[in-house]
Amino acid sequence: MSSTASQNSAGKNRDLFIALILSGLSLAYFSFWIFHFYPTLINDEYAALDWFYRSWSAGHILPSPHKVFKPYSLALGFLTFGRSPLALELLTALFAAGLVFIFFLTTRQRLDPGFAMLATIMLIFVPDLFDDTVVGNTTVVGAFFLMLGVYFGLEIIDRPERWKRYSIAGFWGGFIRIENCLLAIPLLWWLFPKNRKQILRWVLAPAIIGLSAVIWFAKDWVLNKNFLHAMEIAKWDVTVGSGPPHLGLANALFMFSHFVSLNLSKPFSIFALAAFSAYGWEKRKAFFREPLAVIAALTGLFFLVSFSNGLYPQLRYFIFIEPFLLFYACRVFNRLYLFLKPRKLAWAALALTALISLEYFFWAGHRLWGPELRAMRKESSYQKSTIRLAEYFRPLLKDKKYRLLISDHRDDQLSWLLRELPGQDYLYFQEMLYYKDFQKKDFLAFEPEWICWLADDYHYEPVKEMFAWMGFQDRTELNGYLIQLVTVIGDYRVFRVSKLNPEPPGK
């Protein structure tokens, strides 16, 4: 073996070792917080586990009214038989560690080892990654496959015959999060056929990724006999107030920068976005052949257009964007170091790197030890209260179907906890506000029989104002109904609703 080949092999082994160490440390870090706060599983996943169990028990596929199930969540539905969502949360932590692993190997192809390591450590402490991992959000899994696609994309630029691994990564990414279907687009010019023999590859490679989108629509047909079921639910959620239906491009740009700065701080996010602009300018002649540029641009553009047309911007979406921004920032550090080192000024580059990095870590620490941990403690408390609520309702719901007014999505965990019992009829506070404002229908017109009130749970201010009296009134007579506090269970105030003058039987 030549000296150069031996050095390359040693370098690869060293990179793999560093990636494994960083990945292992991140897995321990995320697992610690999962066990510390358990349970905190996101309620969408509770709904999928509940649906899977009920369908399996019924022996046939049940419809999913007002629910959007991801194929990934349905595929993991068997975890419900473990009677605990812990396995799903730990699986998400494993994918988060995988994201750390592949991110280091990807950035290492463009950065010196020290700067690739710095970018990876920054990624581990991104507040979004912590939050999304602990609650078992599929965005973490989607981000792993997106970065895996970038890693394989760097290979196929010079070796197009390696397209299969890229396409498979894109398929699984799209299977988990529909955003990852964007990975199919660069293949249209990366694999543009130079002769007839390459046409099949050019068509097949993006088609494999596009198959995941077909699965998304097909599962809606299988479950609900409606290809557009998920889109109709998303439209309804926007309609009842989950966000402005159309932000417009200017507002979407503002929201985009605002949410990025919540995780990376305003100074660092501006620095990173400027670094991306510099990277794009430097690569302008080969921009569309640079995976770290074009995939990042497509992903950012997708969310920007989605926000401007109705998708409510939430922090979890930005875990797809932030790894790229960290790479761009550390690339500037790396370039500055290489520029100043021959001039005996390496210390100045390292000092500036340390200064900017400390600002980032200070902000990340502030977010993690402040808002993020407070939110996680509250969510953990609410979910533990829901476990107690389920035990309270278990004997009451055993043989009867009631109509319960509860926070939107909080019913998902409650239903999953009571999955051996008949499904209940759930109403949501958010919808009650919508019907009051736009259809002039009082919430009592829907005749809820039980009300489970959490003062600060998935509510917008108008909802809190509409139902604020439930936080302090124990007995209320309203529009011919008696609403009486029955019990307080953890964070819940549980009310029984009955008619003041019910009609005699037979009338």
N, C-alpha and C positions, 0 to 999 in steps of 0.2 A: 504494500500500500504506500502511495506517495505521501510525502510530508504534508502537502496541502489537503489531501483527502483525509488523512489522520486528524488534522486540526479541525476540519469541518465536522467529522464524526464526533470528536470530543466536544465541539461547540454545541452540537445538537443534543448530545447527552446532558450537557450542563443546562441547556435551556429547558429540557424536559424535567430535570431535577428541580429547577427553580419553580417551574409551573406547577409541579406536583406539591411542593412545599406550600406555595401560596394558595393553591386550591384546597389543600388539607386544612390549613389554618382558617380559611374562610368557611369551610364546612363546619368546623368546630364552633366558630363564632356564631353562625346562623343557627345551628342546632341548639346552642345554649339558650338563645333568646326564644326559640320555639318552645322548648321545655319550660322556660321561665314564665312565658305568658299563656301557654296552652290553656284553653283552646282559643284560637283567633282565626280560624279558617274563614275565608271570604264566603259570604252567604250564597253567591252563585254556585259555588261548588257543593255546598250543602244540598241545594236544590237538585243537582245532578245525582248525587249519592242517593237522595230520597227517591227520585224518579226510578233509578235503576233497581233499587230494592223493591219498590212497589210493583214495577213491571215484572220482575223476576218472580215475586210471590204470586202475582195474578196469573202468570203463565202466558201473558201476551203483552204487546207493546201498548202502553198507555199514551194518550195524547198529552201534550204539555202546554196547556193554555197559559198565556202571559208569562212564558219562560223561554229564555234563550239558552240552549245547551250547546256547549262546544263539543266537537267530536272527541277531543282529548279527554274532557271530563266524563263523557259517557263511556269511553274506553276504560277508564279507571274506576268505573262504578262498582266493580267487584270489591273494592276496598271497603265498601259499606258493611260487608260481612265481618270485618274486624271490629265492628261496633265503635269505631273511633276514627276520626279524620286525621289522626297523628301521622299515619303512614303517608298520606297525601302531602302534608306539610313538610315532612322530612324528605320526600321525593323532590319537592320544590327546592329545598336546601341543596340537594345533590346536583340539581341542574344549575343552581346559582354558583356552586363550586366549579361545575363544568364550564360555565361562562367565564369565570376567573381564569381557568386553565387555558381555554382556547384564546381568550383575549391577550394573555401574555405571549403565547406563541404567534399570534397574528401581529401584534405590535412589534415583537422582536424582529420581524422581517424588515421593518422600516426604522427601528431605533436601536441604539446601543443597549446592552443588557441593563445597565443601571436606570436608564430613562424608561425602558419598557417595564421594569419592576416598579418604578415610581407610578407610572400610569395605572398599573394593575392594583397597587395598594390604594390609590385614589378610588378606583372602581369599587373595591371591597367596602369602602366607607361612604359610598354614595347613599344618602338617606332613602332614596327610592328603592334601591336594591334591598336594603334592610327591611323596609316596610312591606314590599311586595313578596319577599321570601317568607317572612314570618306569617303572613296571612295566606300563603299558598296560592298566590296569584299566577295565572297562566302567562302573564307578560314576561316573567322570569324565564320560563321554558321557551317562549317565543324568542326572547332576546338571545338565548343560547344558540338556537338554530340559525338566527340571523347572523350572528358572529361566526358560526361554523361555515355558513355560506360565504362570508367574506374571506375566511381562511382558505377555503377551497377555490374561491374566485381568484386569489392571488396566484394559485397554481395554474389555472387553466388559461390565464393570459398568455403564458409562454408555452403551455402544453395543453392545447385544446382537447386532446384525447382523454383528459381527466375530468371531463364534464359530468360523468355519472355521479361522482361523489357530491358535487355541487348540487345537482338536480335532486338527489335523494335528500340532502340536507334541506333544500328548499321545499320539498314535498312535506317532510315532517314538520317543518316550521309553519307552513300554511295549514296543515292539519290541526295545529295547536292554536295559531293566531292567524286570522285571514290576512293580516298586514304583510306577512312573509311571502305571500304570492308575488310581491314586488320583485323578488329575486329572479323571477322568470324574465323580466324585461331586459336586463343587460345581455342575456344570452342571444338576443336577436342581433346584436352587432358583434359580440365576442365570437360567436360561432357562425357568422355569416358565411354561407357556402362559397367556396372558390371553384368548386366543380360539382358535378351531379352526384358524386359519391357522398358528398357532405350534406346534401339537402335533407336526408332522413334525420341525421343528427341535429340539424338546425331546427327541425320541426319537433322532434321527439324530446329534446332536452327541456324546453320550456313547457311542453305538454305534460311532462311528469309533474312539474311543480303545479301547473294549472289543475291537475287532477284533484288536488286538495280542495280547491274552490268548488269543484263539482261535488265533492263529498259534503261540504257545508250545506249546499242547497238540497242535495239528495236526502240528508238526514232530516231536514225540515219536511220533506215530502213523506218520508217514512213515518215520522212521528205525528204529523198534523195534516197530511195530504195537501200541503200548501208550500210551494217552493219559496214564497216570500214571507213566510211566517216570522222569521227573525227581523226582517226589515220593518214589518208592520208593528212589531212590538217596540222596536227602537223608535219608530215614529210616534207611537203612542206615549212612550216615556218622555219624549221631548214635549209632546203636546200637554201633558199634565204638569210640566214644570221642572223637568230635570236640567234645564238650561235654556238660554236663548236659542230659538230655532235657527237663526241665521246671524252669526256674529259679524259677517262681512270680513273682507280681507284685512283691513286695518286693525280691527279689534282682535282678529285671529293672530296677527303678528304680535300684538301686545301681549295676549294671553300666552302665546308660545314663549316669548322671552321671559315673561313673569314666572311661569312654571319652571323653566330651566334654571332661573336664578334662585328659586327656592331651594334647589339642591346644590348648585355649584357656586352660589353667591353672585351678586351682580358684577363685581369687578372681574371675578374669574370667568364667568359666563361670557362677558364682553370680550375678554382676552381670548377665550377659546373660539368664539365665533369669528373673531378677527383672524385667528390662526387658521381656521377653516377657509376663510376667504383667501388668505395668502397661499394656502395649499392648493386651492382650486386655481388660482392665478398661475402658480408655478407649473401645475399639471394641465394647463388649459389646452395644450395641443393633444394631450392624451387623456383628458379628463374622463371620457367615457370608457376608457380601458383601465381605469384605476379603481378597483373595488372599494377601497377605503374612501374614495371621493364620491363615485356615482351611486353606490348603495346608500351611503349616508344622505346624499342629496335627495334621492327618490323617497327615502323613508321620511325625511323632514317635510318634503313637499306634500306627501300623502296626508300627514297629520294636519298640516297647515290648511290644505284644501278641505279636509274633513271638518276641522273646527269652524271654518268660515261658512260651512253649509249645514251645520246642525249638531255635529258630534260635540258633546260637552267636554272641554279639556279637563283631564284629571291627571294627577301626578303619575299614576301608574304607566301612562303611555310613554313617558319620557325616558324610561329605562332603555328604550330602543335607540334614543338619540345620544344620551350622555356618554356611553363608552367611546363613541366617535370623537366627541368634543374633548375628552380627556386625552385621547391619542394626539389630536391636533395640538393641544397645549404643550404636551410633553415633547412633541416633535420640534416646536420652537425652542424649547430648552436645549434639546439635543443639537440642533443646528447652531445655536448661539455658542454652545460649548465647543463644538468642532471649529467654529470660526475664530474664537478667541484663544484656543489652546496653543496654536503655533506662535501666537503673539505674547505668550507667557501671561495671559490674562484669564486662564481657566478658572481661577478663583472668583473672578467677577461674575462669570456665567453661573457658577455653582451658588454664589451668594444670592443672585437674582432668582435662581430656581428655588432656593430654600425660602426666600421671602414670599414669593407668590404661592408656593406650595403650602407654607404655613398658614397663609390667609385662607386657602381652600380648606385645610384640615380644621382650622378654627371654626369656620362656618359650618362644616359638616358635623363637627362635634356639638356645636350649638343646636343644630337641627335634631341630631340624634338624641341628645340628652335633654332636649326641651320638648318641642311639639311632637316629635315622633314617638317618644316614650310615653308622653301623656296620652296621646291618641291610642297607643297600643294598650296601655293600662285600662283605659276606658272601654275599649273593645273587649278585652279579656273579661272585665267585670260584667259587661252586658251579656257576653256569651255564657258565663257562669250563672248569671241570673236566669237566662233562658233555660238552662238545664234544670234549675229549681222550678221554673214556671211549668216546664213539661211534666215534672213529677206531680205538681199540684193539679194539672188538668187531666192527667192520665186516668184516674177513676171517673172523672166527669165526662170525658169524651169517649169512653170505652164503647158505649152502645148507642150514641147519639151524635148527629152531625149538627154543629152549631155554626153561627156566623160570627167571626171574630174580627174586630177592628184592631189592627196592629201596624207597626212600621213596615213599610215596603222592604222586602227582603229579609226582615227579621223572622217572618213566618217560615222562611226556608229552613232555618236551623230547628225551629219548633216542630215543623212537620217531620223533619228527619229524625228527631229525637222520639217522635211518636209514630214511627213508620209502621209499627205493627197494628196501629189503630186506623179506623176509616179516615180518609182525608177530610179536612174541614173546609168550610167556605170562608175565604179570607177577604177582608176589605182593607184598604190602605189609607192612611191619613192624607197622603199627598193627593190621592184621587178625590178624597172628600173636599179638599180645597178647590180642586178643579171644577167639580160639579157645582159647588156653591157659587163660584165666581162666574162661570160661563153657562151653566144650565139652571141656576137659581134653585138647586135642589139641596135641602138640608141633609146632613149626614144621617140623621135619624130616619129619613125616608128610605134608607137601605136596611133599616131594622137590624142593626148589630145587636147581638145578644150578650157579647162580652167585649170589653175594651181593655187592651193591654197598653198602657201608656208609659213611654220612656221620654223624659223631658227633652233630651238632646240627642236624638238618634235618627240620622238620615233625614233631618227636617230642615226645610228652608224657613227663613224668618216668618213669612206669612202663615206657615203651618203652625209654628210655635205660638204665634199670636192668636190664631183661631182656637187652639186647644189649650192655651196656657192655664185656664181654670182647672184643668184636670190635675195640675200639680199641687193644688192647695184645697180644692173643694172636695169634700167626702160624700156629699149628698146633694144632688141637683135635680130639680124638676124642670123639664124642658119639652115643650111641644107635645104634652101628653105622655111623656116617658119619665120614669124614675131612673136616674143614673147614680148608683150607690157603690161606694168603695167597699169591696169585699175583703181585700187583703193587700198587703205590701210584700212583694217577693223580691228581695235584693233591690235592684234599680227600678223594678216595675211597680206601678200602681194598677191594680186589677179591679175593674168595675163590672158590675152586673147591670144589665139594662132590662127593664120590664115596663109594660104599659101600666099607666096609673089606673085606668078603668077598662080592663080587658072585657071583651064581649063574652057573655055566657056561652058555654058549649052548645053547639047546635044552631047558633045564629050566624 
